Amino acid sequence: MKMKYYIAISVVAMALFTSCASKQATSERPVTDTFQIVHYNVIIAPDFSNRLNSKLYPKPVNDMEIVQDVLGRIYPDILNDKRSDNQQDVFSVTMINKGLISLYDIDMSRMTIDFSRFDKQLDRINFIKDRSDEKLSVAKTEFLQEYKRVTQASIADTHGADLWSFFNSGLSDLKVKTKSEYKSFNGRTYEHKFRNILIMLTDGYIEASLYGEDACLTKGQCYYLSSQSIKDFRKAFKKSGIGDMQQFFQEEEYGIIPVKNPVLKDVEVLVMEMYDRSLSPAGNATVHPTDEEVLQLFWSDWLEKSGVKKYELHKTVNSTREVNQVISSFLGIEKSAS
């Protein structure tokens, strides 16, 4: 009798355990049944300051050529990267100084190409192949036209670029896609998530309207990085007698004040066209360390302490081919646009 009692208790206990385990398993999405699809959210952030003046700062490749390379990469390179359908990629421009949108009457929608708006793959294909009323080729042309118009207006009336405020509050969930979306089809669950790629077109000098003691927490920790502050850093470094610039930077607690923006943990930053003003017209160093070496040091420290997911810092490139290589490498796309 006791044996039957123990068996009955064991069966009940096992049933309760199995029931609990079953509930726990169904509350979480089975990893083996979930397939991840990664889309691209490419955001171009141009620094519309005096850096655009080719007489002051001549460069082999201008911003328009970089933007053209990105748009030329859309199809087939990016759209076909590890995917064959249901692409949700977005390509857009964002303004570092938001006030320029109203000042120049910028139509931001003309500088946005959003593939997530297509519910059907056939509509998406017809757009890409220029088979419908809406055409990718037309969208790219309008994108470049508006970008060129804003660039020309900025050259005629330059404004400082407040890069610190842009990183601190100019990037938000409205632009950065931080959440995954789950969809089920034929018994499978698909996780759609985004790589947020921020392409910064800037010379690396952080110059806005705030300077001096009011723009610094300490002597070496400021919200800006101007030509003068780089000169001051270089002078202090040489005077210190310390042979290693990185060591001096850390010991004297220099740096750009980190920003506190949680979305940066989901952002990959590609900084292009950092311009070394300390070089001669022939490209020779006139001082050591050069401005570029100092820029690299300050920017690396700043982006790391601000929690950026990934970053690369590139100086001015010498050809559109080099632009292509830099962007392809950062995106991790093997095939490059010609």
Secondary structure, DSSP 8 states (H G I E B T S, - for coil): -HHHHHHHHHHHHHHHHHHHHHHHHHHS--GGGEEEEEEEEEEEEE--SGGG-TTTS--SS-HHHHHHHHHHTIIIIITTTT-SS----EEEE--SSTHHHHHTT--GGGGEEEGGG-SSHHHHHHHHTT-SSS-HHHHHHHHHHHHHHHHHHHHHS-----HHHIIIII--TTTS----EEEEETTEEEEEEEEEEEEEE--S-B-SS--SGGGBSSSSEES-B-HHHHHHHHHHHHHHT-S-HHHHHHHTT-EE-----GGGGGEEEEEEEE--TTB-TTS-BSSSS-HHHHHHHHHHHHHHHTT-SEEEEEE--SSHHHHHHHHHHHHT-SS---
